[in-house]
Amino acid sequence: MRGARSARQWCWRWRRNPLRRRDDVFEAWLLLLVWTAIGVGGTFAGLVTAHAADESFTRLRNDRHAAHAVLVDSMGSATSTARGGLNRSGFDRDSKS
């Protein structure tokens, strides 16, 4: 009962208080509108960003798929590098040792 009474008393004071200025009411409504716009705008921006990211991830997922590869020619035991490569024994071709 006390909570309802204090809320009613607070509203009464705000409604009929002679010290309540028109600027205070305007500022209160403006502050309420700004915080509402921030909340709605932030939620909207988050949803748009999530939707755009989801579309991008779906496109990337569809572009990258598993592919089977078949080796058609024997390459030996060594792999090449960008610089000079390895010879078949596994040593660098450019090394002096």
mmCIF file as gemmi writes it, N, C-alpha and C atoms, coordinates in Angstrom:
data_model
loop_
_atom_site.group_PDB
_atom_site.id
_atom_site.type_symbol
_atom_site.label_atom_id
_atom_site.label_alt_id
_atom_site.label_comp_id
_atom_site.label_asym_id
_atom_site.label_entity_id
_atom_site.label_seq_id
_atom_site.pdbx_PDB_ins_code
_atom_site.Cartn_x
_atom_site.Cartn_y
_atom_site.Cartn_z
_atom_site.occupancy
_atom_site.B_iso_or_equiv
_atom_site.pdbx_formal_charge
_atom_site.auth_seq_id
_atom_site.auth_asym_id
_atom_site.pdbx_PDB_model_num
ATOM 1 N N . MET Axp A 1 ? 0.826 -1.195 0 1 0 ? 1 A 1
ATOM 2 C CA . MET Axp A 1 ? 0 0 0 1 0 ? 1 A 1
ATOM 3 C C . MET Axp A 1 ? 0.866 1.253 0 1 0 ? 1 A 1
ATOM 4 N N . ARG Axp A 2 ? 1.973 1.164 0.695 1 0 ? 2 A 1
ATOM 5 C CA . ARG Axp A 2 ? 2.832 2.327 0.789 1 0 ? 2 A 1
ATOM 6 C C . ARG Axp A 2 ? 3.424 2.706 -0.574 1 0 ? 2 A 1
ATOM 7 N N . GLY Axp A 3 ? 3.783 1.703 -1.405 1 0 ? 3 A 1
ATOM 8 C CA . GLY Axp A 3 ? 4.336 1.977 -2.728 1 0 ? 3 A 1
ATOM 9 C C . GLY Axp A 3 ? 3.339 2.681 -3.627 1 0 ? 3 A 1
ATOM 10 N N . ALA Axp A 4 ? 2.112 2.231 -3.615 1 0 ? 4 A 1
ATOM 11 C CA . ALA Axp A 4 ? 1.079 2.859 -4.446 1 0 ? 4 A 1
ATOM 12 C C . ALA Axp A 4 ? 0.783 4.266 -3.945 1 0 ? 4 A 1
ATOM 13 N N . ARG Axp A 5 ? 0.796 4.436 -2.655 1 0 ? 5 A 1
ATOM 14 C CA . ARG Axp A 5 ? 0.51 5.754 -2.096 1 0 ? 5 A 1
ATOM 15 C C . ARG Axp A 5 ? 1.628 6.742 -2.44 1 0 ? 5 A 1
ATOM 16 N N . SER Axp A 6 ? 2.866 6.29 -2.346 1 0 ? 6 A 1
ATOM 17 C CA . SER Axp A 6 ? 3.965 7.207 -2.657 1 0 ? 6 A 1
ATOM 18 C C . SER Axp A 6 ? 4.005 7.532 -4.142 1 0 ? 6 A 1
ATOM 19 N N . ALA Axp A 7 ? 3.635 6.581 -5.007 1 0 ? 7 A 1
ATOM 20 C CA . ALA Axp A 7 ? 3.587 6.866 -6.439 1 0 ? 7 A 1
ATOM 21 C C . ALA Axp A 7 ? 2.486 7.871 -6.738 1 0 ? 7 A 1
ATOM 22 N N . ARG Axp A 8 ? 1.347 7.708 -6.105 1 0 ? 8 A 1
ATOM 23 C CA . ARG Axp A 8 ? 0.241 8.64 -6.296 1 0 ? 8 A 1
ATOM 24 C C . ARG Axp A 8 ? 0.639 10.024 -5.779 1 0 ? 8 A 1
ATOM 25 N N . GLN Axp A 9 ? 1.317 10.049 -4.649 1 0 ? 9 A 1
ATOM 26 C CA . GLN Axp A 9 ? 1.744 11.316 -4.074 1 0 ? 9 A 1
ATOM 27 C C . GLN Axp A 9 ? 2.786 11.981 -4.98 1 0 ? 9 A 1
ATOM 28 N N . TRP Axp A 10 ? 3.691 11.203 -5.549 1 0 ? 10 A 1
ATOM 29 C CA . TRP Axp A 10 ? 4.716 11.758 -6.434 1 0 ? 10 A 1
ATOM 30 C C . TRP Axp A 10 ? 4.056 12.354 -7.676 1 0 ? 10 A 1
ATOM 31 N N . CYS Axp A 11 ? 3.117 11.621 -8.265 1 0 ? 11 A 1
ATOM 32 C CA . CYS Axp A 11 ? 2.422 12.141 -9.446 1 0 ? 11 A 1
ATOM 33 C C . CYS Axp A 11 ? 1.637 13.413 -9.103 1 0 ? 11 A 1
ATOM 34 N N . TRP Axp A 12 ? 1.02 13.432 -7.919 1 0 ? 12 A 1
ATOM 35 C CA . TRP Axp A 12 ? 0.279 14.615 -7.512 1 0 ? 12 A 1
ATOM 36 C C . TRP Axp A 12 ? 1.211 15.806 -7.371 1 0 ? 12 A 1
ATOM 37 N N . ARG Axp A 13 ? 2.368 15.56 -6.766 1 0 ? 13 A 1
ATOM 38 C CA . ARG Axp A 13 ? 3.323 16.653 -6.59 1 0 ? 13 A 1
ATOM 39 C C . ARG Axp A 13 ? 3.82 17.164 -7.941 1 0 ? 13 A 1
ATOM 40 N N . TRP Axp A 14 ? 4.042 16.262 -8.859 1 0 ? 14 A 1
ATOM 41 C CA . TRP Axp A 14 ? 4.552 16.671 -10.16 1 0 ? 14 A 1
ATOM 42 C C . TRP Axp A 14 ? 3.471 17.418 -10.957 1 0 ? 14 A 1
ATOM 43 N N . ARG Axp A 15 ? 2.246 17.025 -10.779 1 0 ? 15 A 1
ATOM 44 C CA . ARG Axp A 15 ? 1.178 17.616 -11.563 1 0 ? 15 A 1
ATOM 45 C C . ARG Axp A 15 ? 0.825 19.013 -11.072 1 0 ? 15 A 1
ATOM 46 N N . ARG Axp A 16 ? 0.759 19.207 -9.776 1 0 ? 16 A 1
ATOM 47 C CA . ARG Axp A 16 ? 0.248 20.481 -9.268 1 0 ? 16 A 1
ATOM 48 C C . ARG Axp A 16 ? 1.289 21.308 -8.505 1 0 ? 16 A 1
ATOM 49 N N . ASN Axp A 17 ? 2.529 21.006 -8.704 1 0 ? 17 A 1
ATOM 50 C CA . ASN Axp A 17 ? 3.561 21.731 -7.979 1 0 ? 17 A 1
ATOM 51 C C . ASN Axp A 17 ? 3.763 23.113 -8.61 1 0 ? 17 A 1
ATOM 52 N N . PRO Axp A 18 ? 3.656 24.169 -7.835 1 0 ? 18 A 1
ATOM 53 C CA . PRO Axp A 18 ? 3.847 25.507 -8.406 1 0 ? 18 A 1
ATOM 54 C C . PRO Axp A 18 ? 5.298 25.78 -8.794 1 0 ? 18 A 1
ATOM 55 N N . LEU Axp A 19 ? 6.237 24.96 -8.267 1 0 ? 19 A 1
ATOM 56 C CA . LEU Axp A 19 ? 7.646 25.142 -8.623 1 0 ? 19 A 1
ATOM 57 C C . LEU Axp A 19 ? 8.02 24.397 -9.904 1 0 ? 19 A 1
ATOM 58 N N . ARG Axp A 20 ? 7.092 23.636 -10.426 1 0 ? 20 A 1
ATOM 59 C CA . ARG Axp A 20 ? 7.355 22.905 -11.665 1 0 ? 20 A 1
ATOM 60 C C . ARG Axp A 20 ? 7.321 23.899 -12.818 1 0 ? 20 A 1
ATOM 61 N N . ARG Axp A 21 ? 8.436 23.954 -13.512 1 0 ? 21 A 1
ATOM 62 C CA . ARG Axp A 21 ? 8.524 24.897 -14.621 1 0 ? 21 A 1
ATOM 63 C C . ARG Axp A 21 ? 8.223 24.193 -15.937 1 0 ? 21 A 1
ATOM 64 N N . ARG Axp A 22 ? 7.798 24.952 -16.899 1 0 ? 22 A 1
ATOM 65 C CA . ARG Axp A 22 ? 7.502 24.398 -18.227 1 0 ? 22 A 1
ATOM 66 C C . ARG Axp A 22 ? 8.774 23.824 -18.855 1 0 ? 22 A 1
ATOM 67 N N . ASP Axp A 23 ? 9.92 24.46 -18.61 1 0 ? 23 A 1
ATOM 68 C CA . ASP Axp A 23 ? 11.188 23.956 -19.136 1 0 ? 23 A 1
ATOM 69 C C . ASP Axp A 23 ? 11.549 22.598 -18.542 1 0 ? 23 A 1
ATOM 70 N N . ASP Axp A 24 ? 11.229 22.388 -17.276 1 0 ? 24 A 1
ATOM 71 C CA . ASP Axp A 24 ? 11.515 21.096 -16.64 1 0 ? 24 A 1
ATOM 72 C C . ASP Axp A 24 ? 10.698 19.98 -17.283 1 0 ? 24 A 1
ATOM 73 N N . VAL Axp A 25 ? 9.441 20.256 -17.568 1 0 ? 25 A 1
ATOM 74 C CA . VAL Axp A 25 ? 8.586 19.261 -18.22 1 0 ? 25 A 1
ATOM 75 C C . VAL Axp A 25 ? 9.111 18.975 -19.623 1 0 ? 25 A 1
ATOM 76 N N . PHE Axp A 26 ? 9.458 20.026 -20.345 1 0 ? 26 A 1
ATOM 77 C CA . PHE Axp A 26 ? 9.993 19.841 -21.692 1 0 ? 26 A 1
ATOM 78 C C . PHE Axp A 26 ? 11.287 19.031 -21.66 1 0 ? 26 A 1
ATOM 79 N N . GLU Axp A 27 ? 12.151 19.34 -20.713 1 0 ? 27 A 1
ATOM 80 C CA . GLU Axp A 27 ? 13.409 18.605 -20.587 1 0 ? 27 A 1
ATOM 81 C C . GLU Axp A 27 ? 13.166 17.135 -20.249 1 0 ? 27 A 1
ATOM 82 N N . ALA Axp A 28 ? 12.211 16.86 -19.397 1 0 ? 28 A 1
ATOM 83 C CA . ALA Axp A 28 ? 11.9 15.476 -19.031 1 0 ? 28 A 1
ATOM 84 C C . ALA Axp A 28 ? 11.376 14.695 -20.236 1 0 ? 28 A 1
ATOM 85 N N . TRP Axp A 29 ? 10.469 15.294 -20.992 1 0 ? 29 A 1
ATOM 86 C CA . TRP Axp A 29 ? 9.948 14.617 -22.191 1 0 ? 29 A 1
ATOM 87 C C . TRP Axp A 29 ? 11.028 14.436 -23.247 1 0 ? 29 A 1
ATOM 88 N N . LEU Axp A 30 ? 11.862 15.455 -23.403 1 0 ? 30 A 1
ATOM 89 C CA . LEU Axp A 30 ? 12.949 15.365 -24.368 1 0 ? 30 A 1
ATOM 90 C C . LEU Axp A 30 ? 13.931 14.254 -23.988 1 0 ? 30 A 1
ATOM 91 N N . LEU Axp A 31 ? 14.262 14.175 -22.72 1 0 ? 31 A 1
ATOM 92 C CA . LEU Axp A 31 ? 15.155 13.126 -22.247 1 0 ? 31 A 1
ATOM 93 C C . LEU Axp A 31 ? 14.541 11.743 -22.459 1 0 ? 31 A 1
ATOM 94 N N . LEU Axp A 32 ? 13.259 11.617 -22.191 1 0 ? 32 A 1
ATOM 95 C CA . LEU Axp A 32 ? 12.571 10.348 -22.423 1 0 ? 32 A 1
ATOM 96 C C . LEU Axp A 32 ? 12.588 9.977 -23.902 1 0 ? 32 A 1
ATOM 97 N N . LEU Axp A 33 ? 12.349 10.93 -24.775 1 0 ? 33 A 1
ATOM 98 C CA . LEU Axp A 33 ? 12.368 10.67 -26.215 1 0 ? 33 A 1
ATOM 99 C C . LEU Axp A 33 ? 13.765 10.296 -26.713 1 0 ? 33 A 1
ATOM 100 N N . VAL Axp A 34 ? 14.774 10.986 -26.201 1 0 ? 34 A 1
ATOM 101 C CA . VAL Axp A 34 ? 16.149 10.686 -26.621 1 0 ? 34 A 1
ATOM 102 C C . VAL Axp A 34 ? 16.545 9.281 -26.206 1 0 ? 34 A 1
ATOM 103 N N . TRP Axp A 35 ? 16.274 8.906 -24.961 1 0 ? 35 A 1
ATOM 104 C CA . TRP Axp A 35 ? 16.64 7.555 -24.504 1 0 ? 35 A 1
ATOM 105 C C . TRP Axp A 35 ? 15.844 6.482 -25.242 1 0 ? 35 A 1
ATOM 106 N N . THR Axp A 36 ? 14.603 6.767 -25.569 1 0 ? 36 A 1
ATOM 107 C CA . THR Axp A 36 ? 13.815 5.821 -26.356 1 0 ? 36 A 1
ATOM 108 C C . THR Axp A 36 ? 14.397 5.673 -27.755 1 0 ? 36 A 1
ATOM 109 N N . ALA Axp A 37 ? 14.777 6.784 -28.372 1 0 ? 37 A 1
ATOM 110 C CA . ALA Axp A 37 ? 15.378 6.735 -29.708 1 0 ? 37 A 1
ATOM 111 C C . ALA Axp A 37 ? 16.708 5.988 -29.685 1 0 ? 37 A 1
ATOM 112 N N . ILE Axp A 38 ? 17.49 6.176 -28.644 1 0 ? 38 A 1
ATOM 113 C CA . ILE Axp A 38 ? 18.762 5.455 -28.522 1 0 ? 38 A 1
ATOM 114 C C . ILE Axp A 38 ? 18.508 3.958 -28.4 1 0 ? 38 A 1
ATOM 115 N N . GLY Axp A 39 ? 17.552 3.584 -27.588 1 0 ? 39 A 1
ATOM 116 C CA . GLY Axp A 39 ? 17.245 2.16 -27.426 1 0 ? 39 A 1
ATOM 117 C C . GLY Axp A 39 ? 16.716 1.524 -28.692 1 0 ? 39 A 1
ATOM 118 N N . VAL Axp A 40 ? 15.772 2.193 -29.346 1 0 ? 40 A 1
ATOM 119 C CA . VAL Axp A 40 ? 15.195 1.647 -30.583 1 0 ? 40 A 1
ATOM 120 C C . VAL Axp A 40 ? 16.237 1.673 -31.703 1 0 ? 40 A 1
ATOM 121 N N . GLY Axp A 41 ? 16.984 2.754 -31.817 1 0 ? 41 A 1
ATOM 122 C CA . GLY Axp A 41 ? 18.006 2.862 -32.86 1 0 ? 41 A 1
ATOM 123 C C . GLY Axp A 41 ? 19.124 1.847 -32.681 1 0 ? 41 A 1
ATOM 124 N N . GLY Axp A 42 ? 19.554 1.643 -31.456 1 0 ? 42 A 1
ATOM 125 C CA . GLY Axp A 42 ? 20.592 0.654 -31.195 1 0 ? 42 A 1
ATOM 126 C C . GLY Axp A 42 ? 20.131 -0.752 -31.511 1 0 ? 42 A 1
ATOM 127 N N . THR Axp A 43 ? 18.89 -1.055 -31.147 1 0 ? 43 A 1
ATOM 128 C CA . THR Axp A 43 ? 18.335 -2.374 -31.458 1 0 ? 43 A 1
ATOM 129 C C . THR Axp A 43 ? 18.221 -2.561 -32.973 1 0 ? 43 A 1
ATOM 130 N N . PHE Axp A 44 ? 17.74 -1.548 -33.667 1 0 ? 44 A 1
ATOM 131 C CA . PHE Axp A 44 ? 17.612 -1.628 -35.123 1 0 ? 44 A 1
ATOM 132 C C . PHE Axp A 44 ? 18.981 -1.794 -35.79 1 0 ? 44 A 1
ATOM 133 N N . ALA Axp A 45 ? 19.971 -1.026 -35.341 1 0 ? 45 A 1
ATOM 134 C CA . ALA Axp A 45 ? 21.315 -1.137 -35.916 1 0 ? 45 A 1
ATOM 135 C C . ALA Axp A 45 ? 21.899 -2.525 -35.667 1 0 ? 45 A 1
ATOM 136 N N . GLY Axp A 46 ? 21.681 -3.06 -34.486 1 0 ? 46 A 1
ATOM 137 C CA . GLY Axp A 46 ? 22.172 -4.406 -34.188 1 0 ? 46 A 1
ATOM 138 C C . GLY Axp A 46 ? 21.51 -5.463 -35.05 1 0 ? 46 A 1
ATOM 139 N N . LEU Axp A 47 ? 20.203 -5.345 -35.271 1 0 ? 47 A 1
ATOM 140 C CA . LEU Axp A 47 ? 19.502 -6.315 -36.114 1 0 ? 47 A 1
ATOM 141 C C . LEU Axp A 47 ? 19.947 -6.22 -37.572 1 0 ? 47 A 1
ATOM 142 N N . VAL Axp A 48 ? 20.139 -5.01 -38.072 1 0 ? 48 A 1
ATOM 143 C CA . VAL Axp A 48 ? 20.603 -4.841 -39.451 1 0 ? 48 A 1
ATOM 144 C C . VAL Axp A 48 ? 22.012 -5.414 -39.61 1 0 ? 48 A 1
ATOM 145 N N . THR Axp A 49 ? 22.871 -5.157 -38.651 1 0 ? 49 A 1
ATOM 146 C CA . THR Axp A 49 ? 24.231 -5.681 -38.707 1 0 ? 49 A 1
ATOM 147 C C . THR Axp A 49 ? 24.242 -7.199 -38.635 1 0 ? 49 A 1
ATOM 148 N N . ALA Axp A 50 ? 23.422 -7.774 -37.774 1 0 ? 50 A 1
ATOM 149 C CA . ALA Axp A 50 ? 23.348 -9.226 -37.67 1 0 ? 50 A 1
ATOM 150 C C . ALA Axp A 50 ? 22.836 -9.849 -38.957 1 0 ? 50 A 1
ATOM 151 N N . HIS Axp A 51 ? 21.854 -9.212 -39.58 1 0 ? 51 A 1
ATOM 152 C CA . HIS Axp A 51 ? 21.314 -9.728 -40.841 1 0 ? 51 A 1
ATOM 153 C C . HIS Axp A 51 ? 22.362 -9.661 -41.953 1 0 ? 51 A 1
ATOM 154 N N . ALA Axp A 52 ? 23.095 -8.553 -42.031 1 0 ? 52 A 1
ATOM 155 C CA . ALA Axp A 52 ? 24.133 -8.409 -43.057 1 0 ? 52 A 1
ATOM 156 C C . ALA Axp A 52 ? 25.256 -9.419 -42.846 1 0 ? 52 A 1
ATOM 157 N N . ALA Axp A 53 ? 25.648 -9.626 -41.598 1 0 ? 53 A 1
ATOM 158 C CA . ALA Axp A 53 ? 26.698 -10.609 -41.313 1 0 ? 53 A 1
ATOM 159 C C . ALA Axp A 53 ? 26.224 -12.013 -41.645 1 0 ? 53 A 1
ATOM 160 N N . ASP Axp A 54 ? 24.98 -12.31 -41.337 1 0 ? 54 A 1
ATOM 161 C CA . ASP Axp A 54 ? 24.437 -13.635 -41.641 1 0 ? 54 A 1
ATOM 162 C C . ASP Axp A 54 ? 24.415 -13.885 -43.145 1 0 ? 54 A 1
ATOM 163 N N . GLU Axp A 55 ? 24.023 -12.882 -43.929 1 0 ? 55 A 1
ATOM 164 C CA . GLU Axp A 55 ? 24.039 -13.029 -45.389 1 0 ? 55 A 1
ATOM 165 C C . GLU Axp A 55 ? 25.459 -13.226 -45.911 1 0 ? 55 A 1
ATOM 166 N N . SER Axp A 56 ? 26.398 -12.483 -45.359 1 0 ? 56 A 1
ATOM 167 C CA . SER Axp A 56 ? 27.791 -12.606 -45.792 1 0 ? 56 A 1
ATOM 168 C C . SER Axp A 56 ? 28.338 -13.991 -45.456 1 0 ? 56 A 1
ATOM 169 N N . PHE Axp A 57 ? 28.058 -14.472 -44.249 1 0 ? 57 A 1
ATOM 170 C CA . PHE Axp A 57 ? 28.544 -15.8 -43.859 1 0 ? 57 A 1
ATOM 171 C C . PHE Axp A 57 ? 27.89 -16.894 -44.696 1 0 ? 57 A 1
ATOM 172 N N . THR Axp A 58 ? 26.628 -16.725 -45.041 1 0 ? 58 A 1
ATOM 173 C CA . THR Axp A 58 ? 25.949 -17.71 -45.886 1 0 ? 58 A 1
ATOM 174 C C . THR Axp A 58 ? 26.565 -17.732 -47.279 1 0 ? 58 A 1
ATOM 175 N N . ARG Axp A 59 ? 26.859 -16.55 -47.831 1 0 ? 59 A 1
ATOM 176 C CA . ARG Axp A 59 ? 27.488 -16.488 -49.147 1 0 ? 59 A 1
ATOM 177 C C . ARG Axp A 59 ? 28.866 -17.128 -49.124 1 0 ? 59 A 1
ATOM 178 N N . LEU Axp A 60 ? 29.662 -16.844 -48.085 1 0 ? 60 A 1
ATOM 179 C CA . LEU Axp A 60 ? 30.988 -17.468 -47.972 1 0 ? 60 A 1
ATOM 180 C C . LEU Axp A 60 ? 30.878 -18.974 -47.803 1 0 ? 60 A 1
ATOM 181 N N . ARG Axp A 61 ? 29.906 -19.421 -47.044 1 0 ? 61 A 1
ATOM 182 C CA . ARG Axp A 61 ? 29.715 -20.853 -46.826 1 0 ? 61 A 1
ATOM 183 C C . ARG Axp A 61 ? 29.336 -21.557 -48.131 1 0 ? 61 A 1
ATOM 184 N N . ASN Axp A 62 ? 28.539 -20.894 -48.957 1 0 ? 62 A 1
ATOM 185 C CA . ASN Axp A 62 ? 28.148 -21.482 -50.234 1 0 ? 62 A 1
ATOM 186 C C . ASN Axp A 62 ? 29.28 -21.45 -51.251 1 0 ? 62 A 1
ATOM 187 N N . ASP Axp A 63 ? 30.148 -20.438 -51.18 1 0 ? 63 A 1
ATOM 188 C CA . ASP Axp A 63 ? 31.279 -20.349 -52.111 1 0 ? 63 A 1
ATOM 189 C C . ASP Axp A 63 ? 32.357 -21.384 -51.815 1 0 ? 63 A 1
ATOM 190 N N . ARG Axp A 64 ? 32.522 -21.734 -50.56 1 0 ? 64 A 1
ATOM 191 C CA . ARG Axp A 64 ? 33.565 -22.678 -50.174 1 0 ? 64 A 1
ATOM 192 C C . ARG Axp A 64 ? 32.928 -24.028 -49.898 1 0 ? 64 A 1
ATOM 193 N N . HIS Axp A 65 ? 33.276 -24.976 -50.726 1 0 ? 65 A 1
ATOM 194 C CA . HIS Axp A 65 ? 32.733 -26.32 -50.562 1 0 ? 65 A 1
ATOM 195 C C . HIS Axp A 65 ? 33.861 -27.332 -50.72 1 0 ? 65 A 1
ATOM 196 N N . ALA Axp A 66 ? 33.636 -28.515 -50.245 1 0 ? 66 A 1
ATOM 197 C CA . ALA Axp A 66 ? 34.65 -29.572 -50.317 1 0 ? 66 A 1
ATOM 198 C C . ALA Axp A 66 ? 34.827 -30.008 -51.764 1 0 ? 66 A 1
ATOM 199 N N . ALA Axp A 67 ? 36.074 -30.181 -52.157 1 0 ? 67 A 1
ATOM 200 C CA . ALA Axp A 67 ? 36.374 -30.648 -53.506 1 0 ? 67 A 1
ATOM 201 C C . ALA Axp A 67 ? 37.331 -31.83 -53.4 1 0 ? 67 A 1
ATOM 202 N N . HIS Axp A 68 ? 37.13 -32.822 -54.223 1 0 ? 68 A 1
ATOM 203 C CA . HIS Axp A 68 ? 38 -33.985 -54.236 1 0 ? 68 A 1
ATOM 204 C C . HIS Axp A 68 ? 39.088 -33.766 -55.273 1 0 ? 68 A 1
ATOM 205 N N . ALA Axp A 69 ? 40.313 -34.083 -54.924 1 0 ? 69 A 1
ATOM 206 C CA . ALA Axp A 69 ? 41.447 -33.923 -55.832 1 0 ? 69 A 1
ATOM 207 C C . ALA Axp A 69 ? 42.071 -35.28 -56.096 1 0 ? 69 A 1
ATOM 208 N N . VAL Axp A 70 ? 42.53 -35.436 -57.331 1 0 ? 70 A 1
ATOM 209 C CA . VAL Axp A 70 ? 43.191 -36.677 -57.732 1 0 ? 70 A 1
ATOM 210 C C . VAL Axp A 70 ? 44.548 -36.315 -58.291 1 0 ? 70 A 1
ATOM 211 N N . LEU Axp A 71 ? 45.598 -36.957 -57.783 1 0 ? 71 A 1
ATOM 212 C CA . LEU Axp A 71 ? 46.952 -36.73 -58.259 1 0 ? 71 A 1
ATOM 213 C C . LEU Axp A 71 ? 47.141 -37.509 -59.542 1 0 ? 71 A 1
ATOM 214 N N . VAL Axp A 72 ? 47.434 -36.821 -60.638 1 0 ? 72 A 1
ATOM 215 C CA . VAL Axp A 72 ? 47.541 -37.486 -61.931 1 0 ? 72 A 1
ATOM 216 C C . VAL Axp A 72 ? 48.987 -37.807 -62.314 1 0 ? 72 A 1
ATOM 217 N N . ASP Axp A 73 ? 49.969 -37.199 -61.648 1 0 ? 73 A 1
ATOM 218 C CA . ASP Axp A 73 ? 51.369 -37.456 -61.965 1 0 ? 73 A 1
ATOM 219 C C . ASP Axp A 73 ? 52.147 -37.51 -60.662 1 0 ? 73 A 1
ATOM 220 N N . SER Axp A 74 ? 53.066 -38.423 -60.548 1 0 ? 74 A 1
ATOM 221 C CA . SER Axp A 74 ? 53.873 -38.554 -59.347 1 0 ? 74 A 1
ATOM 222 C C . SER Axp A 74 ? 54.863 -37.401 -59.274 1 0 ? 74 A 1
ATOM 223 N N . MET Axp A 75 ? 54.915 -36.724 -58.136 1 0 ? 75 A 1
ATOM 224 C CA . MET Axp A 75 ? 55.786 -35.569 -57.975 1 0 ? 75 A 1
ATOM 225 C C . MET Axp A 75 ? 57.058 -35.901 -57.212 1 0 ? 75 A 1
ATOM 226 N N . GLY Axp A 76 ? 57.223 -37.073 -56.719 1 0 ? 76 A 1
ATOM 227 C CA . GLY Axp A 76 ? 58.41 -37.412 -55.942 1 0 ? 76 A 1
ATOM 228 C C . GLY Axp A 76 ? 58.159 -37.172 -54.472 1 0 ? 76 A 1
ATOM 229 N N . SER Axp A 77 ? 59.236 -37.144 -53.686 1 0 ? 77 A 1
ATOM 230 C CA . SER Axp A 77 ? 59.085 -37.03 -52.242 1 0 ? 77 A 1
ATOM 231 C C . SER Axp A 77 ? 59.261 -35.62 -51.72 1 0 ? 77 A 1
ATOM 232 N N . ALA Axp A 78 ? 59.743 -34.681 -52.534 1 0 ? 78 A 1
ATOM 233 C CA . ALA Axp A 78 ? 60.025 -33.323 -52.059 1 0 ? 78 A 1
ATOM 234 C C . ALA Axp A 78 ? 58.992 -32.353 -52.612 1 0 ? 78 A 1
ATOM 235 N N . THR Axp A 79 ? 58.766 -31.276 -51.87 1 0 ? 79 A 1
ATOM 236 C CA . THR Axp A 79 ? 57.88 -30.208 -52.33 1 0 ? 79 A 1
ATOM 237 C C . THR Axp A 79 ? 58.718 -28.986 -52.644 1 0 ? 79 A 1
ATOM 238 N N . SER Axp A 80 ? 58.255 -28.124 -53.488 1 0 ? 80 A 1
ATOM 239 C CA . SER Axp A 80 ? 59.021 -26.935 -53.854 1 0 ? 80 A 1
ATOM 240 C C . SER Axp A 80 ? 58.633 -25.772 -52.959 1 0 ? 80 A 1
ATOM 241 N N . THR Axp A 81 ? 59.565 -24.828 -52.825 1 0 ? 81 A 1
ATOM 242 C CA . THR Axp A 81 ? 59.301 -23.6 -52.09 1 0 ? 81 A 1
ATOM 243 C C . THR Axp A 81 ? 59.361 -22.439 -53.053 1 0 ? 81 A 1
ATOM 244 N N . ALA Axp A 82 ? 58.999 -21.271 -52.609 1 0 ? 82 A 1
ATOM 245 C CA . ALA Axp A 82 ? 58.975 -20.106 -53.474 1 0 ? 82 A 1
ATOM 246 C C . ALA Axp A 82 ? 60.384 -19.648 -53.84 1 0 ? 82 A 1
ATOM 247 N N . ARG Axp A 83 ? 61.364 -19.833 -52.953 1 0 ? 83 A 1
ATOM 248 C CA . ARG Axp A 83 ? 62.697 -19.297 -53.197 1 0 ? 83 A 1
ATOM 249 C C . ARG Axp A 83 ? 63.473 -20.137 -54.208 1 0 ? 83 A 1
ATOM 250 N N . GLY Axp A 84 ? 63.819 -21.309 -53.859 1 0 ? 84 A 1
ATOM 251 C CA . GLY Axp A 84 ? 64.623 -22.108 -54.774 1 0 ? 84 A 1
ATOM 252 C C . GLY Axp A 84 ? 64.137 -23.535 -54.85 1 0 ? 84 A 1
ATOM 253 N N . GLY Axp A 85 ? 63.374 -23.904 -53.894 1 0 ? 85 A 1
ATOM 254 C CA . GLY Axp A 85 ? 62.83 -25.24 -53.908 1 0 ? 85 A 1
ATOM 255 C C . GLY Axp A 85 ? 63.772 -26.248 -53.266 1 0 ? 85 A 1
ATOM 256 N N . LEU Axp A 86 ? 63.294 -27.429 -53.126 1 0 ? 86 A 1
ATOM 257 C CA . LEU Axp A 86 ? 64.079 -28.517 -52.574 1 0 ? 86 A 1
ATOM 258 C C . LEU Axp A 86 ? 64.364 -29.514 -53.689 1 0 ? 86 A 1
ATOM 259 N N . ASN Axp A 87 ? 65.51 -30.137 -53.609 1 0 ? 87 A 1
ATOM 260 C CA . ASN Axp A 87 ? 65.751 -31.198 -54.57 1 0 ? 87 A 1
ATOM 261 C C . ASN Axp A 87 ? 65.139 -32.487 -54.045 1 0 ? 87 A 1
ATOM 262 N N . ARG Axp A 88 ? 65.236 -33.539 -54.784 1 0 ? 88 A 1
ATOM 263 C CA . ARG Axp A 88 ? 64.565 -34.777 -54.407 1 0 ? 88 A 1
ATOM 264 C C . ARG Axp A 88 ? 65.116 -35.387 -53.126 1 0 ? 88 A 1
ATOM 265 N N . SER Axp A 89 ? 66.314 -35.033 -52.737 1 0 ? 89 A 1
ATOM 266 C CA . SER Axp A 89 ? 66.86 -35.573 -51.493 1 0 ? 89 A 1
ATOM 267 C C . SER Axp A 89 ? 66.384 -34.785 -50.272 1 0 ? 89 A 1
ATOM 268 N N . GLY Axp A 90 ? 65.715 -33.653 -50.475 1 0 ? 90 A 1
ATOM 269 C CA . GLY Axp A 90 ? 65.155 -32.885 -49.362 1 0 ? 90 A 1
ATOM 270 C C . GLY Axp A 90 ? 66.028 -31.743 -48.908 1 0 ? 90 A 1
ATOM 271 N N . PHE Axp A 91 ? 67.165 -31.485 -49.561 1 0 ? 91 A 1
ATOM 272 C CA . PHE Axp A 91 ? 68.042 -30.384 -49.184 1 0 ? 91 A 1
ATOM 273 C C . PHE Axp A 91 ? 67.795 -29.192 -50.078 1 0 ? 91 A 1
ATOM 274 N N . ASP Axp A 92 ? 68.071 -28.019 -49.528 1 0 ? 92 A 1
ATOM 275 C CA . ASP Axp A 92 ? 67.895 -26.786 -50.29 1 0 ? 92 A 1
ATOM 276 C C . ASP Axp A 92 ? 68.917 -26.73 -51.418 1 0 ? 92 A 1
ATOM 277 N N . ARG Axp A 93 ? 68.496 -26.34 -52.602 1 0 ? 93 A 1
ATOM 278 C CA . ARG Axp A 93 ? 69.407 -26.264 -53.761 1 0 ? 93 A 1
ATOM 279 C C . ARG Axp A 93 ? 70.451 -25.179 -53.577 1 0 ? 93 A 1
ATOM 280 N N . ASP Axp A 94 ? 70.089 -24.089 -52.907 1 0 ? 94 A 1
ATOM 281 C CA . ASP Axp A 94 ? 71.005 -22.946 -52.789 1 0 ? 94 A 1
ATOM 282 C C . ASP Axp A 94 ? 71.926 -23.041 -51.599 1 0 ? 94 A 1
ATOM 283 N N . SER Axp A 95 ? 71.85 -24.07 -50.811 1 0 ? 95 A 1
ATOM 284 C CA . SER Axp A 95 ? 72.696 -24.139 -49.607 1 0 ? 95 A 1
ATOM 285 C C . SER Axp A 95 ? 74.114 -24.511 -49.987 1 0 ? 95 A 1
ATOM 286 N N . LYS Axp A 96 ? 75.081 -23.991 -49.233 1 0 ? 96 A 1
ATOM 287 C CA . LYS Axp A 96 ? 76.499 -24.177 -49.513 1 0 ? 96 A 1
ATOM 288 C C . LYS Axp A 96 ? 77.075 -25.363 -48.748 1 0 ? 96 A 1
ATOM 289 N N . SER Axp A 97 ? 76.371 -25.98 -47.825 1 0 ? 97 A 1
ATOM 290 C CA . SER Axp A 97 ? 76.949 -27.023 -47.004 1 0 ? 97 A 1
ATOM 291 C C . SER Axp A 97 ? 76.966 -28.361 -47.624 1 0 ? 97 A 1
